Amino acid sequence: MSKRPYLKVKYKELKDITEKAILVVCFDGSSAILPKSHVQQNTFSDILYVPTWLAQKKPLQYSQKKEWR
């Protein structure tokens, strides 16, 4: 299985909207609805790993450094 590039999104608030979608609110006030199937959550901190292609389409505050997972 090949690794794919992800970007880190540090969130202020995370809410389940439906069983398949979450609402992410960042510290700068930006927010977006993301599918749970594409997002990986770090259980020890307030960081989400969002695929690069998805993060660039949404108005989220994210790190520019890519992490391969």
N, C-alpha and C positions, 0 to 999 in steps of 0.2 A: 504494500500500500504506500503510495507516494504522499509526501507531506505537502500541505497547502499553506499559503501565506495568510496570516491573521493579523489584525490590528487590535491593540488594547484600547478598550473604552472604559474609563473610570466613571462610575455612575454615582449619582446622589440618591436616586430613588429607582426602584425596580418593582413593577407590578405585573401580576398575571392578568391579562385581559380575557383570554380564552384559554382552552387547553392547548392551543397551538401557537399563541402569540403572547409577547410581553411588551410592556411599555417601559422604555428606558428614558430617564431624565438625567441629564448631565449637570455638572456644577455651573456651567455658563448659562443654563436655562434652556438649552436645546433639548429636544425630545424626539423620539421616533418609536414606531411600532416595528418590532422585529420578529421573525419566525423563530420559535424555539428550536426547530430542527437544524438551523444554521449557526446557532450561537453556543459557545462553550463558556460555562461559568466557573470562575475560580472560587472554590468553597471557602478559602481562608481570607479573602479580601473582597473589596467592592470593585472588582475588575471583571469585565466580560471580554471574551475573545470573539471578534466578529470577522468573518471573511473579508479580505481586502475589497473585493468587488462590491460587496453589500455596504460596507462602511462608507465608501466613497459616494454612494448614491443617496445616503441618508444624511440629514443635517445633525450629525453628532460630533462631539469633541473627542478626538482620538489621537493616539500617539502615531507619529510618522514612521517609527521603527517597526518593521515587519517581524513577526515571530512565526517560524515554521512549525506547524503542529500536525 
